Amino acid sequence: MIIRSKAPLRLGLAGGGTDVAPFSDLYGGAILNATISMYATAAIQPRADGKIILNSLDRHERYELTSAAKLEIDGKLDLIKGIYNRIVSDHSLKPLSFELSTYVDAPPGSGLGSSSTLVVAILGAFAEWLNLPLGEYDLAHLAYEIERVDLNMAGGKQDQYAATFGGVNFMEFFRDDKVIVNPLRIHDKYMDELAHNLVLYHTETSRLSSIIIEEQRKNVTSGNEKSLEAMNKLKEQAVMMKEALLMGELDKIGEILDFGWKFKKNMAQGITNPMLDEIYDTAKQHGASGGKVSGAGGGGFMFFYCPGNTRSAVIDALKRFGGQAKRYDFTTKGLRSWTI
């Protein structure tokens, strides 16, 4: 028997960073994101020998452990161990024996929410195997708690909900970790045009998002006016993006992205750097009307809105930076799991 699951990665189109506490607790956050055809996958094969085998196929890491009620958090695939510990504890289970294999279509530090999406995929596989009573909101919130509370990993809330629900969503974040996911019904032709015009470009660099996020949090706590203004403007950007997509005003997408990028850079140091600025400027010089760094910033993926027939010119111009344009489609489904 094999239990499988998959959850989609996401593009944060607007409002990124406003889902991070303490800003979301104090002022409320708003984000518009959309899932894409890149995935985190998990597969569980039950065992009967008292062993736990963890395989991270994309990271080429494999560990064999003796089954226990709680696995030691020791720097070796801690994300998976944290999920196992929480599952066993929450549901008063005896130690489990299994082999778990995972794969993520994007590298760590890519800015597509890969870590949180992986947590959702693994939780989905366990829920399928053990028939756990977890609804969509329950599962997304549990994924958030495992990362942010149990493992003390810096970050926001949007990725877990995007991976669980899938599709295009306008998300609102409130005090006490309350989240409301508003699915948007957008005409297929608008989404097809958006996918065609939105160039996803991997800079072939990575970044440690926790450093940027920690400074962002300090800026909120200290009342840094420039940073707070930027975050409030990004909330406005999320509403602007929602209206443009619903009404099919795609010619405004680039301008809205450009508006957000100017303010996002003020949230914390490290969000941009000279190389990213040069990539952004080059894309605009060759036809892009706006764009941004995906995720917290500092590296990973960037994306640019290229109206009309400017897509190819922008991709060609960016080749000199050594990165790569990635093909994708938007997806309508979130977490899926099944048993074979």
Secondary structure as UniProt FT lines:
FT   STRAND          3..14
FT   TURN            16..19
FT   TURN            21..22
FT   HELIX           23..27
FT   STRAND          29..46
FT   STRAND          51..56
FT   TURN            57..60
FT   STRAND          61..66
FT   HELIX           78..90
FT   TURN            91..92
FT   STRAND          98..104
FT   TURN            108..109
FT   HELIX           114..130
FT   HELIX           136..145
FT   HELIX           146..150
FT   HELIX           158..165
FT   STRAND          168..173
FT   HELIX           175..177
FT   STRAND          179..183
FT   HELIX           188..197
FT   STRAND          198..202
FT   HELIX           209..221
FT   TURN            222..223
FT   HELIX           225..246
FT   TURN            247..248
FT   HELIX           250..252
FT   HELIX           253..264
FT   TURN            265..266
FT   TURN            269..270
FT   HELIX           274..285
FT   TURN            286..287
FT   STRAND          290..293
FT   TURN            295..296
FT   STRAND          301..305
FT   TURN            308..309
FT   HELIX           311..318
FT   HELIX           319..321
FT   STRAND          324..326
FT   STRAND          336..339
//
